[in-house]
């Protein structure tokens, strides 16, 4: 794992903790950080870590912004992409592009 991934992960986790404490666990900024951290884990093929973060972000976005909001749709697309990657990995088709 590259140093930048480690550093970025630590920063996102720190930001998530701050947002949860200051803004609350159901604030859209908290959801954005969850989405960003999930994207990072997805890029590292840490799919099992990414999935619950996308799920949490989606719940927040849908409750706070609605299902048609661009942030909700973007996170849903990210989550769908993750599920496809997990399915490919399970089927033995984990291919790098």
QUIBEL-V494749 format. One record per pair of residues at least 12 apart in sequence whose ideal C-beta (glycine too) atoms are under 7 Angstrom apart, sorted by the first residue. I is the first residue (numbers start at 1). J is the second residue. D is the distance in Angstrom with one decimal. If there is no record, write none. Layout:
# QUIBEL-V494749
I,J,D / I,J,D
This chain:
# QUIBEL-V494749
1,44,6.7 / 5,40,6.8 / 5,44,5.9 / 8,40,5.8 / 9,40,5.9 / 12,33,6.1 / 12,36,5.7 / 12,37,4.2 / 12,40,6.3 / 13,37,6.8 / 15,33,5.1 / 16,30,6.9 / 16,33,4.7 / 16,34,6.7 / 16,37,6.5 / 19,33,5.6 / 26,60,5.3 / 26,63,6.6 / 26,64,6.4 / 28,60,6.7 / 28,61,6.7 / 28,64,5.4 / 28,65,6.1 / 28,71,6.7 / 30,60,6.4 / 31,57,4.2 / 31,60,3.8 / 31,61,5.1 / 32,71,6.9 / 34,53,4.7 / 34,56,5.2 / 34,57,4.0 / 35,54,6.8 / 35,57,4.5 / 35,75,4.9 / 35,78,6.5 / 37,53,5.5 / 38,50,4.2 / 38,53,3.7 / 38,54,4.6 / 38,57,6.9 / 38,78,6.8 / 39,78,6.3 / 42,82,5.4 / 47,82,6.1 / 47,85,6.2 / 47,86,4.8 / 47,89,6.9 / 50,82,5.5 / 51,82,6.2 / 54,75,6.2 / 54,78,6.1 / 54,79,3.9 / 54,82,6.2 / 57,75,5.0 / 58,72,6.9 / 58,75,5.5 / 58,76,6.3 / 58,79,6.4 / 61,75,5.9
